[in-house]
Amino acid sequence: STPKDHAAADCLSAVRKGFSFYQMLQCDDGQWAGDYGGPHFLLPGFVISAYITGNMDKIFPESHRKAIQAYLLNHQQVDGGWGTHIESPSTMFGTVLNYVALRLVGVDAKTLECEKGREFMRQHGGALYAPSWAKFWLAVLGVYEWKGIAPVPPEMWLLPSWFPLHPGRFWCHCRMVYLPMCWLYARRFTYKAADDPVTSALRCELFPDQTYAQIDWRRHVHSVAAIDNYSPIHPFMRWLQEALLVYERFGPWKWLRKISSDFALEY
């Protein structure tokens, strides 16, 4: 209950108190932040984006980076991994992305926590056996090659809206994730990881017992750890992806890719 000496005397006073409360919550840049805690695959993408665009210090000042470190380390599980969300058992999806995020915000690879994270990944085949969304982020960061990514062609958006596989018919969250993905995939955008000491080191840390330059990326397009393989890919879907890989290898038609990429960018 509200103490009597703080209770609003009338409707106008109550409204003013409401305004004052939300003024206290407003961020410095004018927006109101929304808590979206739970998933463990969102923050790493934000960290990677800030890192590759050179905005790490601007978006995540040192105090924020320390807070991210504390949050991620608090949610590391006893087996060394991270779950897909805070109530999930450890998965390669959560572990690979959160390990990368920890390294990008300044945690040293020699710490016990990072060593445990690498051991968990090693036990499950390394980042080659992470699910497709994790591999996609790694490719953007430059610590995984696009040859090992399942196709995300922007041309799909030019299909008739009635077509069963038109992206507009996907679940909303899936659709809006694959929209920017297809643009990045079409451009094969990648950070110059070899020129950066942290990302260069990640090329070794994420693939234990393997040499990055010698990995057969194409062979691992469909590789996924058993602990992440909740719904094995249907043979027909695998056949479609293989067909698209052939299209990507011998095509695509430049004019069609440009039209579809522009469409995705302006969507």
C-alpha positions as YAML, in Angstrom:
chain: A
units: angstrom
residues:
- id: 1
  name: SER
  ca: [0.00, 0.00, 0.00]
- id: 2
  name: THR
  ca: [1.07, 3.61, -0.60]
- id: 3
  name: PRO
  ca: [2.03, 5.64, 2.52]
- id: 4
  name: LYS
  ca: [-0.50, 8.39, 3.12]
- id: 5
  name: ASP
  ca: [2.11, 11.13, 2.91]
- id: 6
  name: HIS
  ca: [3.05, 9.94, -0.60]
- id: 7
  name: ALA
  ca: [-0.44, 9.27, -1.91]
- id: 8
  name: ALA
  ca: [-1.76, 11.53, -4.68]
- id: 9
  name: ALA
  ca: [-4.32, 14.02, -3.44]
- id: 10
  name: ASP
  ca: [-6.23, 14.12, -6.74]
- id: 11
  name: CYS
  ca: [-6.24, 12.78, -10.30]
- id: 12
  name: LEU
  ca: [-3.83, 15.41, -11.66]
- id: 13
  name: SER
  ca: [-1.33, 14.69, -8.90]
- id: 14
  name: ALA
  ca: [-1.53, 10.96, -9.68]
- id: 15
  name: VAL
  ca: [-0.81, 11.64, -13.35]
- id: 16
  name: ARG
  ca: [2.16, 13.83, -12.46]
- id: 17
  name: LYS
  ca: [3.54, 11.11, -10.18]
- id: 18
  name: GLY
  ca: [3.17, 8.66, -13.05]
- id: 19
  name: PHE
  ca: [5.12, 10.95, -15.37]
- id: 20
  name: SER
  ca: [7.84, 11.37, -12.73]
- id: 21
  name: PHE
  ca: [8.13, 7.60, -12.37]
- id: 22
  name: TYR
  ca: [8.62, 7.03, -16.09]
- id: 23
  name: GLN
  ca: [11.07, 9.94, -16.29]
- id: 24
  name: MET
  ca: [13.25, 8.04, -13.83]
- id: 25
  name: LEU
  ca: [13.19, 4.97, -16.09]
- id: 26
  name: GLN
  ca: [13.99, 6.84, -19.31]
- id: 27
  name: CYS
  ca: [17.43, 6.16, -20.78]
- id: 28
  name: ASP
  ca: [19.87, 8.94, -21.61]
- id: 29
  name: ASP
  ca: [19.19, 8.65, -25.35]
- id: 30
  name: GLY
  ca: [15.44, 9.18, -24.87]
- id: 31
  name: GLN
  ca: [14.14, 5.60, -25.13]
- id: 32
  name: TRP
  ca: [12.74, 3.23, -22.55]
- id: 33
  name: ALA
  ca: [14.56, -0.09, -22.40]
- id: 34
  name: GLY
  ca: [12.56, -3.30, -22.32]
- id: 35
  name: ASP
  ca: [13.72, -6.33, -20.38]
- id: 36
  name: TYR
  ca: [13.99, -9.36, -22.66]
- id: 37
  name: GLY
  ca: [15.85, -11.66, -20.32]
- id: 38
  name: GLY
  ca: [15.88, -15.41, -20.72]
- id: 39
  name: PRO
  ca: [17.21, -16.29, -24.19]
- id: 40
  name: HIS
  ca: [20.97, -16.79, -24.31]
- id: 41
  name: PHE
  ca: [21.33, -16.24, -28.05]
- id: 42
  name: LEU
  ca: [20.36, -12.55, -28.26]
- id: 43
  name: LEU
  ca: [23.05, -10.70, -26.31]
- id: 44
  name: PRO
  ca: [25.93, -12.41, -28.18]
- id: 45
  name: GLY
  ca: [24.54, -11.17, -31.49]
- id: 46
  name: PHE
  ca: [24.40, -7.63, -30.12]
- id: 47
  name: VAL
  ca: [27.99, -7.92, -28.88]
- id: 48
  name: ILE
  ca: [29.21, -9.30, -32.22]
- id: 49
  name: SER
  ca: [27.43, -6.50, -34.11]
- id: 50
  name: ALA
  ca: [29.01, -3.84, -31.91]
- id: 51
  name: TYR
  ca: [32.43, -5.44, -32.30]
- id: 52
  name: ILE
  ca: [32.50, -5.81, -36.09]
- id: 53
  name: THR
  ca: [31.16, -2.28, -36.65]
- id: 54
  name: GLY
  ca: [33.83, -0.75, -34.42]
- id: 55
  name: ASN
  ca: [31.29, 0.57, -31.93]
- id: 56
  name: MET
  ca: [32.17, -1.58, -28.95]
- id: 57
  name: ASP
  ca: [33.26, 1.26, -26.67]
- id: 58
  name: LYS
  ca: [30.35, 3.47, -27.71]
- id: 59
  name: ILE
  ca: [27.62, 0.86, -27.24]
- id: 60
  name: PHE
  ca: [29.23, -1.05, -24.37]
- id: 61
  name: PRO
  ca: [31.41, 1.19, -22.19]
- id: 62
  name: GLU
  ca: [33.69, -0.58, -19.74]
- id: 63
  name: SER
  ca: [31.07, -0.72, -16.98]
- id: 64
  name: HIS
  ca: [28.62, -2.41, -19.37]
- id: 65
  name: ARG
  ca: [31.24, -4.90, -20.51]
- id: 66
  name: LYS
  ca: [31.94, -5.80, -16.89]
- id: 67
  name: ALA
  ca: [28.22, -6.30, -16.32]
- id: 68
  name: ILE
  ca: [27.99, -8.55, -19.39]
- id: 69
  name: GLN
  ca: [30.90, -10.60, -18.12]
- id: 70
  name: ALA
  ca: [29.23, -11.02, -14.73]
- id: 71
  name: TYR
  ca: [25.88, -11.96, -16.29]
- id: 72
  name: LEU
  ca: [27.35, -14.56, -18.65]
- id: 73
  name: LEU
  ca: [29.65, -16.08, -16.03]
- id: 74
  name: ASN
  ca: [26.77, -16.31, -13.55]
- id: 75
  name: HIS
  ca: [24.84, -18.38, -16.08]
- id: 76
  name: GLN
  ca: [27.68, -20.69, -17.07]
- id: 77
  name: GLN
  ca: [26.71, -24.20, -16.00]
- id: 78
  name: VAL
  ca: [28.78, -26.69, -14.03]
- id: 79
  name: ASP
  ca: [29.64, -28.62, -17.21]
- id: 80
  name: GLY
  ca: [31.24, -25.49, -18.64]
- id: 81
  name: GLY
  ca: [28.52, -24.74, -21.18]
- id: 82
  name: TRP
  ca: [25.59, -22.39, -21.53]
- id: 83
  name: GLY
  ca: [22.01, -23.22, -22.37]
- id: 84
  name: THR
  ca: [19.91, -21.83, -25.18]
- id: 85
  name: HIS
  ca: [18.03, -19.99, -22.42]
- id: 86
  name: ILE
  ca: [18.55, -19.59, -18.68]
- id: 87
  name: GLU
  ca: [16.55, -22.73, -17.79]
- id: 88
  name: SER
  ca: [18.00, -24.88, -20.56]
- id: 89
  name: PRO
  ca: [20.68, -27.54, -20.14]
- id: 90
  name: SER
  ca: [23.92, -26.71, -21.92]
- id: 91
  name: THR
  ca: [23.76, -26.67, -25.72]
- id: 92
  name: MET
  ca: [26.28, -25.94, -28.42]
- id: 93
  name: PHE
  ca: [24.06, -23.07, -29.57]
- id: 94
  name: GLY
  ca: [24.28, -21.32, -26.20]
- id: 95
  name: THR
  ca: [27.86, -22.31, -25.48]
- id: 96
  name: VAL
  ca: [29.47, -21.24, -28.75]
- id: 97
  name: LEU
  ca: [27.72, -17.87, -28.85]
- id: 98
  name: ASN
  ca: [28.25, -16.99, -25.20]
- id: 99
  name: TYR
  ca: [31.87, -18.10, -25.25]
- id: 100
  name: VAL
  ca: [32.46, -15.78, -28.20]
- id: 101
  name: ALA
  ca: [30.62, -12.95, -26.43]
- id: 102
  name: LEU
  ca: [32.78, -13.40, -23.33]
- id: 103
  name: ARG
  ca: [35.96, -13.19, -25.37]
- id: 104
  name: LEU
  ca: [34.77, -10.09, -27.24]
- id: 105
  name: VAL
  ca: [33.96, -8.23, -24.01]
- id: 106
  name: GLY
  ca: [37.44, -8.83, -22.68]
- id: 107
  name: VAL
  ca: [37.58, -12.16, -20.82]
- id: 108
  name: ASP
  ca: [40.96, -13.82, -21.30]
- id: 109
  name: ALA
  ca: [41.06, -17.24, -22.97]
- id: 110
  name: LYS
  ca: [43.29, -18.54, -20.16]
- id: 111
  name: THR
  ca: [40.65, -18.09, -17.45]
- id: 112
  name: LEU
  ca: [39.20, -21.24, -15.90]
- id: 113
  name: GLU
  ca: [35.73, -20.35, -17.18]
- id: 114
  name: CYS
  ca: [36.92, -20.11, -20.79]
- id: 115
  name: GLU
  ca: [38.91, -23.31, -20.45]
- id: 116
  name: LYS
  ca: [35.77, -25.10, -19.22]
- id: 117
  name: GLY
  ca: [33.76, -23.62, -22.09]
- id: 118
  name: ARG
  ca: [36.30, -24.85, -24.65]
- id: 119
  name: GLU
  ca: [36.33, -28.30, -23.09]
- id: 120
  name: PHE
  ca: [32.55, -28.51, -23.38]
- id: 121
  name: MET
  ca: [32.75, -27.52, -27.04]
- id: 122
  name: ARG
  ca: [35.56, -30.01, -27.65]
- id: 123
  name: GLN
  ca: [33.45, -32.82, -26.19]
- id: 124
  name: HIS
  ca: [30.73, -32.06, -28.74]
- id: 125
  name: GLY
  ca: [32.89, -31.60, -31.83]
- id: 126
  name: GLY
  ca: [33.69, -27.89, -31.65]
- id: 127
  name: ALA
  ca: [31.88, -25.06, -33.41]
- id: 128
  name: LEU
  ca: [31.49, -27.15, -36.57]
- id: 129
  name: TYR
  ca: [28.65, -28.85, -34.70]
- id: 130
  name: ALA
  ca: [26.87, -25.70, -33.60]
- id: 131
  name: PRO
  ca: [23.38, -25.08, -35.07]
- id: 132
  name: SER
  ca: [22.94, -22.93, -38.17]
- id: 133
  name: TRP
  ca: [22.18, -19.63, -36.44]
- id: 134
  name: ALA
  ca: [25.35, -19.88, -34.36]
- id: 135
  name: LYS
  ca: [27.38, -20.70, -37.46]
- id: 136
  name: PHE
  ca: [25.88, -17.70, -39.22]
- id: 137
  name: TRP
  ca: [27.03, -15.30, -36.50]
- id: 138
  name: LEU
  ca: [30.48, -16.90, -36.57]
- id: 139
  name: ALA
  ca: [30.66, -16.40, -40.35]
- id: 140
  name: VAL
  ca: [29.78, -12.72, -39.96]
- id: 141
  name: LEU
  ca: [32.48, -12.41, -37.30]
- id: 142
  name: GLY
  ca: [34.98, -14.06, -39.65]
- id: 143
  name: VAL
  ca: [35.65, -17.14, -37.51]
- id: 144
  name: TYR
  ca: [33.71, -19.55, -39.74]
- id: 145
  name: GLU
  ca: [33.63, -19.76, -43.51]
- id: 146
  name: TRP
  ca: [30.53, -19.08, -45.61]
- id: 147
  name: LYS
  ca: [31.11, -22.36, -47.47]
- id: 148
  name: GLY
  ca: [29.84, -24.14, -44.37]
- id: 149
  name: ILE
  ca: [26.59, -22.19, -44.09]
- id: 150
  name: ALA
  ca: [23.22, -23.54, -45.23]
- id: 151
  name: PRO
  ca: [21.92, -21.26, -48.03]
- id: 152
  name: VAL
  ca: [19.79, -18.24, -47.16]
- id: 153
  name: PRO
  ca: [19.03, -16.86, -50.65]
- id: 154
  name: PRO
  ca: [17.23, -13.49, -50.80]
- id: 155
  name: GLU
  ca: [15.57, -14.64, -54.04]
- id: 156
  name: MET
  ca: [13.02, -16.46, -51.87]
- id: 157
  name: TRP
  ca: [11.37, -13.11, -51.17]
- id: 158
  name: LEU
  ca: [10.54, -12.70, -54.86]
- id: 159
  name: LEU
  ca: [8.47, -15.88, -54.98]
- id: 160
  name: PRO
  ca: [4.67, -15.50, -55.33]
- id: 161
  name: SER
  ca: [3.10, -14.90, -51.92]
- id: 162
  name: TRP
  ca: [0.97, -18.03, -52.30]
- id: 163
  name: PHE
  ca: [4.04, -20.25, -52.65]
- id: 164
  name: PRO
  ca: [4.30, -22.55, -49.57]
- id: 165
  name: LEU
  ca: [7.98, -21.68, -48.95]
- id: 166
  name: HIS
  ca: [7.64, -17.92, -49.35]
- id: 167
  name: PRO
  ca: [9.35, -16.36, -46.26]
- id: 168
  name: GLY
  ca: [6.26, -14.25, -45.67]
- id: 169
  name: ARG
  ca: [4.49, -17.45, -44.63]
- id: 170
  name: PHE
  ca: [7.05, -18.23, -41.92]
- id: 171
  name: TRP
  ca: [6.43, -17.67, -38.22]
- id: 172
  name: CYS
  ca: [7.01, -13.96, -37.54]
- id: 173
  name: HIS
  ca: [10.17, -14.34, -35.44]
- id: 174
  name: CYS
  ca: [11.67, -16.74, -37.95]
- id: 175
  name: ARG
  ca: [10.74, -14.49, -40.86]
- id: 176
  name: MET
  ca: [12.27, -11.35, -39.37]
- id: 177
  name: VAL
  ca: [15.48, -13.17, -38.46]
- id: 178
  name: TYR
  ca: [15.99, -14.58, -41.94]
- id: 179
  name: LEU
  ca: [15.27, -11.23, -43.60]
- id: 180
  name: PRO
  ca: [18.55, -9.53, -42.57]
- id: 181
  name: MET
  ca: [20.31, -12.89, -42.70]
- id: 182
  name: CYS
  ca: [19.58, -13.29, -46.40]
- id: 183
  name: TRP
  ca: [21.02, -9.83, -47.16]
- id: 184
  name: LEU
  ca: [24.22, -10.60, -45.25]
- id: 185
  name: TYR
  ca: [24.43, -14.03, -46.87]
- id: 186
  name: ALA
  ca: [24.06, -12.56, -50.35]
- id: 187
  name: ARG
  ca: [26.96, -10.19, -49.70]
- id: 188
  name: ARG
  ca: [28.98, -12.79, -47.79]
- id: 189
  name: PHE
  ca: [29.73, -10.03, -45.33]
- id: 190
  name: THR
  ca: [32.54, -10.96, -42.96]
- id: 191
  name: TYR
  ca: [34.77, -9.19, -40.47]
- id: 192
  name: LYS
  ca: [38.52, -9.20, -41.16]
- id: 193
  name: ALA
  ca: [39.17, -11.66, -38.38]
- id: 194
  name: ALA
  ca: [42.72, -12.52, -39.41]
- id: 195
  name: ASP
  ca: [43.80, -8.92, -38.71]
- id: 196
  name: ASP
  ca: [42.34, -8.88, -35.19]
- id: 197
  name: PRO
  ca: [44.15, -10.68, -32.35]
- id: 198
  name: VAL
  ca: [40.95, -11.70, -30.54]
- id: 199
  name: THR
  ca: [39.07, -13.06, -33.55]
- id: 200
  name: SER
  ca: [42.24, -14.62, -34.92]
- id: 201
  name: ALA
  ca: [42.59, -16.49, -31.63]
- id: 202
  name: LEU
  ca: [38.94, -17.56, -31.78]
- id: 203
  name: ARG
  ca: [39.66, -19.33, -35.07]
- id: 204
  name: CYS
  ca: [41.79, -21.70, -33.02]
- id: 205
  name: GLU
  ca: [39.75, -21.81, -29.82]
- id: 206
  name: LEU
  ca: [36.46, -22.76, -31.48]
- id: 207
  name: PHE
  ca: [37.89, -25.66, -33.47]
- id: 208
  name: PRO
  ca: [39.98, -27.81, -31.10]
- id: 209
  name: ASP
  ca: [42.41, -30.29, -32.62]
- id: 210
  name: GLN
  ca: [41.92, -28.77, -36.09]
- id: 211
  name: THR
  ca: [43.71, -26.25, -38.27]
- id: 212
  name: TYR
  ca: [41.34, -23.52, -39.44]
- id: 213
  name: ALA
  ca: [42.76, -23.28, -42.97]
- id: 214
  name: GLN
  ca: [42.39, -27.02, -43.52]
- id: 215
  name: ILE
  ca: [38.78, -27.49, -42.39]
- id: 216
  name: ASP
  ca: [36.40, -28.94, -44.99]
- id: 217
  name: TRP
  ca: [33.61, -26.41, -44.41]
- id: 218
  name: ARG
  ca: [31.29, -27.77, -47.08]
- id: 219
  name: ARG
  ca: [31.23, -31.13, -45.30]
- id: 220
  name: HIS
  ca: [29.81, -29.52, -42.16]
- id: 221
  name: VAL
  ca: [26.89, -27.56, -43.60]
- id: 222
  name: HIS
  ca: [24.45, -29.95, -41.93]
- id: 223
  name: SER
  ca: [26.59, -30.95, -38.94]
- id: 224
  name: VAL
  ca: [24.91, -30.39, -35.58]
- id: 225
  name: ALA
  ca: [25.61, -31.82, -32.14]
- id: 226
  name: ALA
  ca: [23.17, -34.41, -30.83]
- id: 227
  name: ILE
  ca: [22.34, -32.21, -27.82]
- id: 228
  name: ASP
  ca: [21.08, -29.50, -30.21]
- id: 229
  name: ASN
  ca: [19.36, -31.72, -32.74]
- id: 230
  name: TYR
  ca: [15.84, -31.44, -31.33]
- id: 231
  name: SER
  ca: [14.21, -31.88, -34.74]
- id: 232
  name: PRO
  ca: [16.44, -33.61, -37.31]
- id: 233
  name: ILE
  ca: [16.30, -32.04, -40.74]
- id: 234
  name: HIS
  ca: [13.82, -33.76, -43.06]
- id: 235
  name: PRO
  ca: [15.42, -35.52, -46.07]
- id: 236
  name: PHE
  ca: [13.39, -33.34, -48.44]
- id: 237
  name: MET
  ca: [14.60, -30.16, -46.73]
- id: 238
  name: ARG
  ca: [18.15, -31.43, -46.89]
- id: 239
  name: TRP
  ca: [17.71, -32.10, -50.61]
- id: 240
  name: LEU
  ca: [16.41, -28.54, -51.11]
- id: 241
  name: GLN
  ca: [19.40, -27.11, -49.29]
- id: 242
  name: GLU
  ca: [21.78, -29.19, -51.38]
- id: 243
  name: ALA
  ca: [20.06, -27.91, -54.53]
- id: 244
  name: LEU
  ca: [20.43, -24.33, -53.31]
- id: 245
  name: LEU
  ca: [24.11, -24.97, -52.61]
- id: 246
  name: VAL
  ca: [24.52, -25.97, -56.25]
- id: 247
  name: TYR
  ca: [22.73, -22.76, -57.27]
- id: 248
  name: GLU
  ca: [25.07, -20.75, -55.05]
- id: 249
  name: ARG
  ca: [28.10, -22.49, -56.49]
- id: 250
  name: PHE
  ca: [27.30, -22.00, -60.17]
- id: 251
  name: GLY
  ca: [25.13, -18.91, -59.88]
- id: 252
  name: PRO
  ca: [23.46, -16.90, -58.73]
- id: 253
  name: TRP
  ca: [22.22, -14.65, -61.49]
- id: 254
  name: LYS
  ca: [23.68, -11.27, -60.59]
- id: 255
  name: TRP
  ca: [20.69, -9.23, -61.70]
- id: 256
  name: LEU
  ca: [18.26, -11.41, -59.72]
- id: 257
  name: ARG
  ca: [20.45, -11.34, -56.63]
- id: 258
  name: LYS
  ca: [20.67, -7.57, -56.76]
- id: 259
  name: ILE
  ca: [16.91, -7.14, -57.10]
- id: 260
  name: SER
  ca: [16.19, -9.57, -54.28]
- id: 261
  name: SER
  ca: [18.89, -8.12, -52.01]
- id: 262
  name: ASP
  ca: [17.58, -4.61, -52.56]
- id: 263
  name: PHE
  ca: [14.10, -5.84, -51.76]
- id: 264
  name: ALA
  ca: [15.27, -7.39, -48.49]
- id: 265
  name: LEU
  ca: [17.19, -4.24, -47.54]
- id: 266
  name: GLU
  ca: [14.19, -1.97, -48.13]
- id: 267
  name: TYR
  ca: [11.58, -4.35, -46.64]
...
